[in-house]
Amino acid sequence: MRHSSPADFKWLPVALAALFLCNGCAIVPRFSKLSGNRAFIDYWPPDPNNKGPRLAVKDNIDMKGVITTAGSEIFSVTHKAAEKDAPCLAIARARGVQIVGKTNMSEFAVSPSGMNEYFGTPVNPLKRSLIPGGSSSGNAVALASGMADVAFGTDTAGSVRVPAACCGVVGLKTTFGLIPTEGCYPVEEHLDTVGPMGKDIDHTVQGMELLQNGFAAKYAAAKAEKPTGRSIRVGRLKLKGTDPKIDEAIDEALAKSGFQVVPLDEGLSGKFEQAERDGNIVASTGAWTSNGRFQIAVTPRTQSVLRLGQINYTTSYRGALARRSAWQKTLSNVFEKVDFIALPTLQKMPPEKPLLNLRIGILEAMVLQLQNTVAVNFAGNPALALPVPVRGEEAPVTSLQLIGPRLAEADLLNAGRLVEDAVKSNP
């Protein structure tokens, strides 16, 4: 750290498969300028006498006086320090919260694996050989390793929830437009959100209070209104290709929490999968429109995503956006019948990092197919990812994702509290 003040390719079109298979085989590992677990790009040791929360900030969020690298070598050597904070830091600054550093991330926030060739890949505390998940990989590792209590991240297609799932922490994707994204890089105008991550539900609530004044009161009201799971209706969505052990872990956690669980029909599953495809098209196109001008200067991993976005921009982007309103309406109709939708954050356990950084495009394509997250961004709804126990897997936890109606962050965290308490008391 620098101290200073085989996957299921059923959704991949032939062009995408060819693109990933042929691009980006970096055989020689690049020099990493970070030491330790690589969670931070800039780290400021906390004051041991300060008992307040230690806040980590993803390094695509502007902080006055610090270079915003967005996980990229080209930005780290060419950009000047930010002249002002991003607006999402205003409450934390006003309350004197100690910020312990800017966290590592995948370059330009485009890699779902969370790997970074220039700064080094953050090390997953659950198992070193596993990917940390991206793009907010440094946030998740900092929380899981005890170096921070709360973190601010951005979520375009799962960038808060996927690393939370890989590293066994909590991540909240907020309602689209709720938290300002000004001062964040890059921004996909249809998908991007800023949200908190925490080592548990309580700390994630603290993080949300630092992003929205008065949130703690909303959370207290949600707890008072529904103190147990008996009055909460959860629609259980099951998707093809999910590891049966993970589905079993999700069902056990919901049962222990006492929710009224309502099976959702296969018709919704098909619409969810279409929304995943459409959301990934929009996300990759956003990566291209924001970063295409840097294509020659970035790593092969990032190049592969940018080239995909360039293809999608001319072939699939407009069609995907045209289906967005219908998907939003579908979810609205579901939430007339249930309070939340429950499904795994990832369909399988996190994959292992490839040796010598080989076949990087295939790894990114694989992780895209494992995550059940971008459909939520495509609709603009909030969603919570939290760890639940799983049996017979390499890591001890998998991740439950709860999706809610717009502006249901307090209710989601209350439901997450009930799950967290249930799985701790009934292991």
HELIX and SHEET records of a PDB file:
HELIX    1   1 VAL A   14  CYS A   22  1                                   9    
HELIX    2   2 GLU A   73  THR A   78  1                                   6    
HELIX    3   3 PRO A   87  LEU A   89  5                                   3    
HELIX    4   4 ALA A   90  ALA A   94  1                                   5    
HELIX    5   5 GLU A  107  ALA A  109  5                                   3    
HELIX    6   6 SER A  137  ALA A  144  1                                   8    
HELIX    7   7 ARG A  161  CYS A  167  1                                   7    
HELIX    8   8 ILE A  201  GLU A  209  1                                   9    
HELIX    9   9 PHE A  215  GLU A  225  1                                  11    
HELIX   10  10 GLY A  229  SER A  231  5                                   3    
HELIX   11  11 PRO A  244  LYS A  256  1                                  13    
HELIX   12  12 GLU A  266  ASN A  291  1                                  26    
HELIX   13  13 GLY A  292  ALA A  297  5                                   6    
HELIX   14  14 PRO A  300  THR A  315  1                                  16    
HELIX   15  15 TYR A  317  ALA A  322  1                                   6    
HELIX   16  16 ARG A  324  VAL A  334  1                                  11    
HELIX   17  17 LEU A  355  ASN A  357  5                                   3    
HELIX   18  18 ILE A  360  LEU A  370  1                                  11    
HELIX   19  19 VAL A  374  ALA A  379  1                                   6    
HELIX   20  20 GLU A  409  SER A  425  1                                  17    
SHEET    1   A12 ARG A   2  HIS A   3  0                                        
SHEET    2   A12 PHE A  40  TYR A  43  1                                        
SHEET    3   A12 GLN A  98  THR A 103 -1                                        
SHEET    4   A12 ARG A  54  LYS A  58  1                                        
SHEET    5   A12 VAL A 150  ASP A 155  1                                        
SHEET    6   A12 THR A 193  GLY A 198 -1                                        
SHEET    7   A12 VAL A 170  LYS A 173 -1                                        
SHEET    8   A12 ALA A 383  PRO A 389 -1                                        
SHEET    9   A12 VAL A 397  ILE A 403 -1                                        
SHEET   10   A12 PHE A 340  PRO A 344 -1                                        
SHEET   11   A12 ARG A 233  ARG A 236  1                                        
SHEET   12   A12 GLN A 260  PRO A 263  1                                        
END                                                                             
